[in-house]
């Protein structure tokens, strides 16, 4: 429940800061660059040592690739069939 209050507080804070024009107009660009180039790499460097690698970790990507392969084959077959039955 505390997370919802934190989210509501940040939305309210953003609305108030936008209303009173405290920051310059290019502030979102600067904040995005800060998050992308500083915060995310720092978070990755903090979390990588905590990872434990196992075989189960690699199963979901390969399952998705298999499903994509089957779906793309199915869609290709349907397109060929629809072109065959299309009136000329």
TORMARTOR-517200 format. One line per field, with one value per atom (N, C-alpha, C, O, CB): atom name; z, x, y; residue number from 1; residue in three letters. Coordinates in Angstrom, 3 decimals, decimal comma. Glycine has a CB too. Example, Ala and Ser with C-alpha at 12.3 -4.5 7.8 and 13.67 -1.06 7.14 Angstrom:
! residues 2
site <- N	CA	C	O	CB	N	CA	C	O	CB
z <- 7,800	7,800	7,800	8,465	9,046	7,080	7,140	7,870	8,039	5,725
x <- 13,190	12,300	13,200	14,236	11,308	12,850	13,670	12,900	13,409	14,084
y <- -5,690	-4,500	-3,300	-3,319	-4,473	-2,250	-1,060	0,030	1,138	-0,598
pos <- 1	1	1	1	1	2	2	2	2	2
code <- ALA	ALA	ALA	ALA	ALA	SER	SER	SER	SER	SER
END
This chain:
! residues 88
site <- N	CA	C	O	CB	N	CA	C	O	CB	N	CA	C	O	CB	N	CA	C	O	CB	N	CA	C	O	CB	N	CA	C	O	CB	N	CA	C	O	CB	N	CA	C	O	CB	N	CA	C	O	CB	N	CA	C	O	CB	N	CA	C	O	CB	N	CA	C	O	CB	N	CA	C	O	CB	N	CA	C	O	CB	N	CA	C	O	CB	N	CA	C	O	CB	N	CA	C	O	CB	N	CA	C	O	CB	N	CA	C	O	CB	N	CA	C	O	CB	N	CA	C	O	CB	N	CA	C	O	CB	N	CA	C	O	CB	N	CA	C	O	CB	N	CA	C	O	CB	N	CA	C	O	CB	N	CA	C	O	CB	N	CA	C	O	CB	N	CA	C	O	CB	N	CA	C	O	CB	N	CA	C	O	CB	N	CA	C	O	CB	N	CA	C	O	CB	N	CA	C	O	CB	N	CA	C	O	CB	N	CA	C	O	CB	N	CA	C	O	CB	N	CA	C	O	CB	N	CA	C	O	CB	N	CA	C	O	CB	N	CA	C	O	CB	N	CA	C	O	CB	N	CA	C	O	CB	N	CA	C	O	CB	N	CA	C	O	CB	N	CA	C	O	CB	N	CA	C	O	CB	N	CA	C	O	CB	N	CA	C	O	CB	N	CA	C	O	CB	N	CA	C	O	CB	N	CA	C	O	CB	N	CA	C	O	CB	N	CA	C	O	CB	N	CA	C	O	CB	N	CA	C	O	CB	N	CA	C	O	CB	N	CA	C	O	CB	N	CA	C	O	CB	N	CA	C	O	CB	N	CA	C	O	CB	N	CA	C	O	CB	N	CA	C	O	CB	N	CA	C	O	CB	N	CA	C	O	CB	N	CA	C	O	CB	N	CA	C	O	CB	N	CA	C	O	CB	N	CA	C	O	CB	N	CA	C	O	CB	N	CA	C	O	CB	N	CA	C	O	CB	N	CA	C	O	CB	N	CA	C	O	CB	N	CA	C	O	CB	N	CA	C	O	CB	N	CA	C	O	CB	N	CA	C	O	CB	N	CA	C	O	CB	N	CA	C	O	CB	N	CA	C	O	CB	N	CA	C	O	CB	N	CA	C	O	CB	N	CA	C	O	CB	N	CA	C	O	CB	N	CA	C	O	CB	N	CA	C	O	CB	N	CA	C	O	CB
z <- 0,000	0,000	0,000	-0,536	1,209	0,609	0,636	-0,766	-1,038	1,500	-1,659	-3,025	-3,747	-4,527	-3,809	-3,480	-4,119	-3,634	-4,410	-3,842	-2,362	-1,847	-2,456	-2,747	-0,322	-2,647	-3,258	-4,706	-5,143	-3,195	-5,441	-6,828	-6,886	-7,694	-7,519	-6,034	-6,004	-5,615	-6,172	-5,011	-4,663	-4,239	-5,370	-5,564	-3,036	-6,120	-7,217	-8,336	-8,939	-7,775	-8,626	-9,626	-9,167	-9,947	-9,906	-7,921	-7,377	-7,382	-7,727	-5,959	-7,003	-7,013	-8,435	-8,642	-6,415	-9,410	-10,800	-11,293	-12,011	-11,687	-10,911	-11,309	-10,710	-11,399	-10,881	-9,436	-8,768	-9,379	-9,624	-7,251	-9,624	-10,219	-11,632	-12,046	-10,235	-12,374	-13,723	-13,665	-14,493	-14,508	-12,705	-12,589	-12,245	-12,775	-11,533	-11,352	-10,904	-11,739	-11,442	-9,468	-12,778	-13,707	-12,958	-13,204	-14,551	-12,052	-11,267	-12,107	-11,989	-10,011	-12,958	-13,784	-15,204	-15,633	-13,797	-15,945	-17,338	-18,225	-17,811	-17,886	-19,450	-20,362	-20,823	-21,152	-21,561	-20,855	-21,314	-20,172	-20,352	-22,042	-19,028	-17,884	-18,124	-17,692	-16,674	-18,793	-19,057	-19,874	-19,643	-19,782	-20,819	-21,610	-20,733	-20,864	-22,743	-19,851	-18,950	-17,981	-17,708	-18,163	-17,466	-16,547	-17,260	-16,691	-15,904	-18,501	-19,266	-19,513	-19,385	-20,596	-19,863	-20,069	-18,781	-18,807	-20,603	-17,650	-16,359	-16,067	-15,634	-15,226	-16,306	-16,020	-16,935	-16,478	-16,178	-18,224	-19,190	-19,020	-19,078	-20,609	-18,812	-18,810	-17,430	-17,338	-19,443	-16,361	-15,024	-14,152	-13,608	-14,350	-14,006	-13,065	-13,506	-12,707	-12,887	-14,759	-15,206	-15,204	-14,746	-16,587	-15,693	-15,581	-14,124	-13,818	-16,290	-13,228	-11,819	-11,236	-10,469	-11,014	-11,586	-11,109	-11,637	-10,908	-11,518	-12,896	-13,481	-12,771	-12,450	-14,987	-12,522	-11,832	-10,399	-9,865	-11,835	-9,775	-8,423	-8,424	-7,501	-7,769	-9,433	-9,434	-10,079	-9,765	-10,132	-10,960	-11,645	-10,675	-10,867	-12,646	-9,657	-8,745	-7,987	-7,500	-7,747	-7,877	-7,152	-8,011	-7,492	-6,618	-9,320	-10,215	-10,026	-9,806	-11,681	-10,116	-10,136	-11,461	-11,762	-8,903	-12,226	-13,547	-13,448	-12,723	-14,491	-14,190	-14,227	-15,595	-16,388	-13,083	-15,861	-17,146	-17,289	-18,401	-17,321	-16,183	-16,248	-16,739	-17,251	-14,887	-16,580	-16,985	-18,507	-19,016	-16,453	-19,229	-20,678	-21,360	-22,583	-21,169	-20,623	-21,221	-21,809	-22,956	-20,186	-21,102	-21,684	-23,018	-23,908	-20,719	-23,203	-24,528	-25,660	-26,743	-24,537	-25,417	-26,482	-26,740	-27,879	-26,143	-25,713	-25,913	-26,769	-27,655	-24,554	-26,507	-27,298	-28,747	-29,666	-26,704	-28,947	-30,322	-31,047	-32,225	-30,346	-30,349	-30,968	-31,320	-32,402	-30,052	-30,422	-30,689	-31,844	-32,694	-29,431	-31,879	-32,975	-34,307	-35,318	-32,733	-34,297	-35,520	-36,015	-37,211	-35,295	-35,106	-35,501	-35,994	-36,985	-34,322	-35,301	-35,709	-37,039	-37,848	-34,649	-37,278	-38,555	-39,691	-40,787	-38,536	-39,437	-40,453	-40,725	-41,877	-40,034	-39,681	-39,829	-40,601	-41,487	-38,451	-40,269	-40,968	-42,433	-43,303	-40,278	-42,706	-44,093	-44,873	-46,021	-44,159	-44,235	-44,900	-45,162	-46,231	-44,052	-44,195	-44,381	-45,484	-46,253	-43,076	-45,568	-46,624	-48,001	-48,960	-46,395	-48,087	-49,375	-49,757	-50,919	-49,322	-48,769	-49,049	-49,457	-50,369	-47,832	-48,791	-49,156	-50,544	-51,260	-48,116	-50,922	-52,261	-53,307	-54,421	-52,381	-52,958	-53,903	-54,155	-55,280	-53,388	-53,089	-53,238	-53,568	-53,672	-51,992	-53,730	-54,015	-55,445	-56,359	-53,821	-55,620	-56,980	-57,849	-57,390	-56,949	-59,087	-59,984	-60,975	-61,792	-60,726
x <- 0,821	0,000	0,865	0,473	-0,934	2,043	2,944	3,387	3,622	4,164	3,503	3,928	2,913	3,285	4,141	1,633	0,606	0,682	0,477	-0,789	0,973	1,135	2,352	2,322	1,257	3,420	4,619	4,355	4,800	5,764	3,638	3,301	2,400	2,623	2,612	1,391	0,480	1,240	0,995	-0,687	2,157	2,939	3,815	3,912	3,802	4,457	5,312	4,494	4,933	6,143	3,304	2,445	2,012	2,022	1,210	1,640	1,228	2,387	2,204	0,687	3,568	4,746	5,059	5,384	5,960	4,965	5,200	4,187	4,536	5,172	2,934	1,896	2,158	2,019	0,514	2,533	2,790	4,012	3,990	2,997	5,072	6,272	6,004	6,572	7,419	5,154	4,813	3,931	4,070	4,102	3,041	2,112	2,831	2,496	1,061	3,823	4,518	5,749	6,450	4,923	6,020	7,140	8,462	9,198	6,846	8,752	9,988	11,192	12,263	9,893	11,026	12,124	11,996	10,899	12,152	13,119	13,058	12,326	12,046	14,483	12,024	11,245	11,992	11,360	10,837	13,328	14,083	14,476	15,352	15,325	13,858	14,172	13,846	14,623	13,426	12,733	12,493	13,603	13,947	11,177	14,160	15,263	16,482	17,131	15,624	16,790	17,939	17,708	18,627	18,207	16,497	16,204	16,256	16,743	14,831	15,761	15,839	17,283	17,627	15,105	18,127	19,547	20,198	21,027	20,285	19,834	20,378	19,981	20,807	19,886	18,717	18,247	18,927	19,376	16,718	19,008	19,554	21,061	21,552	19,246	21,800	23,259	23,874	25,035	23,833	23,153	23,737	22,983	23,592	23,759	21,681	20,924	20,825	21,090	19,534	20,450	20,305	21,620	21,637	19,713	22,725	23,981	24,386	24,919	25,096	24,138	24,456	23,597	24,091	24,269	22,331	21,439	21,858	21,812	20,004	22,265	22,728	23,985	24,103	22,995	24,926	26,153	25,890	26,641	27,140	24,853	24,499	23,844	24,060	23,571	23,054	22,260	22,950	22,596	20,975	23,909	24,562	25,255	25,140	25,571	25,960	26,591	25,586	25,963	27,454	24,351	23,347	22,701	21,970	22,278	22,963	22,335	22,954	24,158	22,472	22,117	22,606	22,163	20,971	22,068	23,104	22,815	22,467	23,115	24,006	21,429	21,019	20,411	20,178	20,011	20,158	19,592	18,157	17,717	19,643	17,418	16,036	15,937	14,901	15,382	17,004	17,021	16,949	16,467	18,281	17,429	17,488	16,279	16,165	18,733	15,387	14,228	13,234	12,833	13,533	12,800	11,793	12,177	11,329	11,495	13,420	13,715	13,598	13,119	15,110	14,038	13,959	12,527	12,179	14,806	11,686	10,265	9,612	8,815	9,529	9,946	9,372	9,826	9,042	9,764	11,098	11,575	10,857	10,525	13,079	10,614	9,891	8,472	7,988	9,881	7,799	6,426	6,405	5,516	5,804	7,375	7,430	7,645	7,044	8,554	8,502	8,776	7,516	7,224	9,899	6,774	5,548	4,490	3,806	4,996	4,364	3,361	3,705	2,816	3,219	4,994	5,363	5,130	4,735	6,831	5,371	5,081	3,606	3,195	5,614	2,795	1,340	0,830	-0,014	0,661	1,334	0,865	1,291	0,548	1,395	2,488	2,929	2,038	1,678	4,388	1,686	0,805	-0,570	-1,145	0,669	-1,095	-2,407	-2,379	-3,334	-2,884	-1,306	-1,203	-1,125	-1,732	0,024	-0,381	-0,301	-1,653	-2,053	0,753	-2,367	-3,680	-4,672	-5,473	-4,202	-4,627	-5,559	-5,251	-6,164	-5,516	-3,983	-3,639	-4,095	-4,450	-2,132	-4,090	-4,527	-6,018	-6,473	-4,164	-6,801	-8,244	-8,775	-9,988	-8,889	-7,923	-8,381	-8,925	-8,374	-7,218	-10,011	-10,547	-9,631	-9,060	-11,955	-9,502	-8,618	-9,377	-8,769	-7,705
y <- -1,200	0,000	1,263	2,300	-0,002	1,155	2,307	2,703	3,880	2,005	1,717	2,020	2,906	3,783	0,725	2,668	3,496	4,941	5,874	2,923	5,118	6,482	7,163	8,359	6,467	6,401	6,955	7,367	8,428	5,940	6,533	6,867	8,097	8,999	5,676	8,130	9,287	10,556	11,626	9,038	10,433	11,590	12,118	13,329	11,231	11,214	11,684	12,317	13,297	10,527	11,770	12,407	13,799	14,752	11,533	13,901	15,187	16,182	17,349	15,014	15,725	16,589	17,060	18,230	15,850	16,162	16,543	17,554	18,491	15,325	17,368	18,315	19,694	20,705	17,806	19,743	21,022	21,706	22,912	20,813	20,946	21,545	22,045	23,056	20,535	21,355	21,812	23,057	23,957	20,694	23,109	24,228	25,534	26,594	23,922	25,448	26,657	26,992	27,960	26,502	26,206	26,475	26,656	27,611	27,736	25,739	25,824	25,414	26,011	24,937	24,398	23,909	24,451	24,807	22,369	24,518	24,984	23,970	22,845	25,232	24,401	23,564	22,315	21,312	24,371	22,357	21,197	20,253	19,408	21,656	20,380	19,532	18,056	17,205	20,021	17,705	16,275	15,623	14,464	16,102	16,357	15,826	15,565	14,527	16,792	16,489	16,315	15,158	14,386	17,612	15,034	13,936	12,586	11,609	14,136	12,517	11,273	10,868	9,693	11,420	11,825	11,523	11,047	10,137	12,753	11,652	11,224	9,778	8,975	12,154	9,455	8,094	7,089	6,037	8,001	7,403	6,450	6,267	5,140	6,910	7,353	7,258	7,087	6,690	8,469	7,366	7,256	6,264	5,343	8,615	6,428	5,600	4,141	3,243	6,168	3,886	2,502	1,732	0,590	2,476	2,299	1,547	1,283	0,217	2,303	2,240	2,011	0,903	0,078	3,292	0,874	-0,181	-1,541	-2,532	0,112	-1,596	-2,852	-3,334	-4,517	-2,685	-2,425	-2,817	-3,264	-4,080	-1,668	-2,752	-3,194	-4,567	-5,352	-2,185	-4,867	-6,096	-7,290	-8,426	-5,849	-7,086	-8,203	-9,161	-10,372	-7,674	-8,699	-9,668	-10,544	-11,610	-8,931	-10,138	-10,916	-12,003	-12,847	-9,994	-11,991	-12,962	-14,343	-14,478	-12,512	-15,351	-16,727	-17,336	-17,389	-17,563	-17,781	-18,318	-19,793	-20,549	-18,110	-20,198	-21,591	-21,880	-20,968	-21,912	-23,156	-23,532	-23,036	-22,743	-25,041	-22,937	-22,475	-21,035	-20,611	-22,599	-20,305	-18,902	-18,756	-17,744	-18,215	-19,771	-19,688	-20,311	-20,227	-20,348	-20,923	-21,582	-20,582	-20,776	-22,448	-19,516	-18,618	-17,982	-17,913	-17,539	-17,510	-16,918	-17,922	-17,584	-16,324	-19,177	-20,164	-20,594	-20,907	-21,369	-20,619	-20,931	-19,855	-20,162	-21,057	-18,602	-17,509	-17,596	-17,357	-16,149	-17,940	-18,068	-19,192	-19,061	-18,310	-20,302	-21,406	-21,016	-21,348	-22,607	-20,317	-19,871	-18,883	-18,936	-19,232	-17,986	-17,008	-17,711	-17,347	-15,977	-18,715	-19,452	-20,151	-20,135	-20,470	-20,761	-21,453	-20,457	-20,710	-22,277	-19,334	-18,346	-17,707	-17,442	-17,272	-17,454	-16,850	-17,835	-17,437	-16,393	-19,117	-20,124	-20,224	-20,362	-21,470	-20,156	-20,211	-18,998	-19,134	-20,287	-17,824	-16,627	-16,640	-16,186	-15,366	-17,161	-17,266	-18,224	-17,961	-17,728	-19,340	-20,311	-19,713	-19,917	-21,584	-18,979	-18,359	-17,308	-17,192	-17,728	-16,550	-15,544	-16,200	-15,724	-14,652	-17,283	-17,982	-18,558	-18,493	-19,100	-19,129	-19,700	-18,622	-18,830	-20,458	-17,469	-16,408	-15,843	-15,431	-15,293	-15,822	-15,355	-16,353	-15,968	-15,115	-17,637	-18,668	-18,590	-18,798	-20,053	-18,282	-18,239	-16,853	-16,674	-18,733	-15,893	-14,526	-14,466	-15,081	-13,490	-13,718	-13,589	-12,740	-11,750	-12,977	-13,133	-12,372	-11,535	-10,843	-13,300
pos <- 1	1	1	1	1	2	2	2	2	2	3	3	3	3	3	4	4	4	4	4	5	5	5	5	5	6	6	6	6	6	7	7	7	7	7	8	8	8	8	8	9	9	9	9	9	10	10	10	10	10	11	11	11	11	11	12	12	12	12	12	13	13	13	13	13	14	14	14	14	14	15	15	15	15	15	16	16	16	16	16	17	17	17	17	17	18	18	18	18	18	19	19	19	19	19	20	20	20	20	20	21	21	21	21	21	22	22	22	22	22	23	23	23	23	23	24	24	24	24	24	25	25	25	25	25	26	26	26	26	26	27	27	27	27	27	28	28	28	28	28	29	29	29	29	29	30	30	30	30	30	31	31	31	31	31	32	32	32	32	32	33	33	33	33	33	34	34	34	34	34	35	35	35	35	35	36	36	36	36	36	37	37	37	37	37	38	38	38	38	38	39	39	39	39	39	40	40	40	40	40	41	41	41	41	41	42	42	42	42	42	43	43	43	43	43	44	44	44	44	44	45	45	45	45	45	46	46	46	46	46	47	47	47	47	47	48	48	48	48	48	49	49	49	49	49	50	50	50	50	50	51	51	51	51	51	52	52	52	52	52	53	53	53	53	53	54	54	54	54	54	55	55	55	55	55	56	56	56	56	56	57	57	57	57	57	58	58	58	58	58	59	59	59	59	59	60	60	60	60	60	61	61	61	61	61	62	62	62	62	62	63	63	63	63	63	64	64	64	64	64	65	65	65	65	65	66	66	66	66	66	67	67	67	67	67	68	68	68	68	68	69	69	69	69	69	70	70	70	70	70	71	71	71	71	71	72	72	72	72	72	73	73	73	73	73	74	74	74	74	74	75	75	75	75	75	76	76	76	76	76	77	77	77	77	77	78	78	78	78	78	79	79	79	79	79	80	80	80	80	80	81	81	81	81	81	82	82	82	82	82	83	83	83	83	83	84	84	84	84	84	85	85	85	85	85	86	86	86	86	86	87	87	87	87	87	88	88	88	88	88
code <- UNK	UNK	UNK	UNK	UNK	UNK	UNK	UNK	UNK	UNK	UNK	UNK	UNK	UNK	UNK	UNK	UNK	UNK	UNK	UNK	UNK	UNK	UNK	UNK	UNK	UNK	UNK	UNK	UNK	UNK	UNK	UNK	UNK	UNK	UNK	UNK	UNK	UNK	UNK	UNK	UNK	UNK	UNK	UNK	UNK	UNK	UNK	UNK	UNK	UNK	UNK	UNK	UNK	UNK	UNK	UNK	UNK	UNK	UNK	UNK	UNK	UNK	UNK	UNK	UNK	UNK	UNK	UNK	UNK	UNK	UNK	UNK	UNK	UNK	UNK	UNK	UNK	UNK	UNK	UNK	UNK	UNK	UNK	UNK	UNK	UNK	UNK	UNK	UNK	UNK	UNK	UNK	UNK	UNK	UNK	UNK	UNK	UNK	UNK	UNK	UNK	UNK	UNK	UNK	UNK	UNK	UNK	UNK	UNK	UNK	UNK	UNK	UNK	UNK	UNK	UNK	UNK	UNK	UNK	UNK	UNK	UNK	UNK	UNK	UNK	UNK	UNK	UNK	UNK	UNK	UNK	UNK	UNK	UNK	UNK	UNK	UNK	UNK	UNK	UNK	UNK	UNK	UNK	UNK	UNK	UNK	UNK	UNK	UNK	UNK	UNK	UNK	UNK	UNK	UNK	UNK	UNK	UNK	UNK	UNK	UNK	UNK	UNK	UNK	UNK	UNK	UNK	UNK	UNK	UNK	UNK	UNK	UNK	UNK	UNK	UNK	UNK	UNK	UNK	UNK	UNK	UNK	UNK	UNK	UNK	UNK	UNK	UNK	UNK	UNK	UNK	UNK	UNK	UNK	UNK	UNK	UNK	UNK	UNK	UNK	UNK	UNK	UNK	UNK	UNK	UNK	UNK	UNK	UNK	UNK	UNK	UNK	UNK	UNK	UNK	UNK	UNK	UNK	UNK	UNK	UNK	UNK	UNK	UNK	UNK	UNK	UNK	UNK	UNK	UNK	UNK	UNK	UNK	UNK	UNK	UNK	UNK	UNK	UNK	UNK	UNK	UNK	UNK	UNK	UNK	UNK	UNK	UNK	UNK	UNK	UNK	UNK	UNK	UNK	UNK	UNK	UNK	UNK	UNK	UNK	UNK	UNK	UNK	UNK	UNK	UNK	UNK	UNK	UNK	UNK	UNK	UNK	UNK	UNK	UNK	UNK	UNK	UNK	UNK	UNK	UNK	UNK	UNK	UNK	UNK	UNK	UNK	UNK	UNK	UNK	UNK	UNK	UNK	UNK	UNK	UNK	UNK	UNK	UNK	UNK	UNK	UNK	UNK	UNK	UNK	UNK	UNK	UNK	UNK	UNK	UNK	UNK	UNK	UNK	UNK	UNK	UNK	UNK	UNK	UNK	UNK	UNK	UNK	UNK	UNK	UNK	UNK	UNK	UNK	UNK	UNK	UNK	UNK	UNK	UNK	UNK	UNK	UNK	UNK	UNK	UNK	UNK	UNK	UNK	UNK	UNK	UNK	UNK	UNK	UNK	UNK	UNK	UNK	UNK	UNK	UNK	UNK	UNK	UNK	UNK	UNK	UNK	UNK	UNK	UNK	UNK	UNK	UNK	UNK	UNK	UNK	UNK	UNK	UNK	UNK	UNK	UNK	UNK	UNK	UNK	UNK	UNK	UNK	UNK	UNK	UNK	UNK	UNK	UNK	UNK	UNK	UNK	UNK	UNK	UNK	UNK	UNK	UNK	UNK	UNK	UNK	UNK	UNK	UNK	UNK	UNK	UNK	UNK	UNK	UNK	UNK	UNK	UNK	UNK	UNK	UNK	UNK	UNK	UNK	UNK	UNK	UNK	UNK	UNK	UNK	UNK	UNK	UNK	UNK	UNK	UNK	UNK	UNK	UNK	UNK	UNK	UNK	UNK	UNK	UNK
END
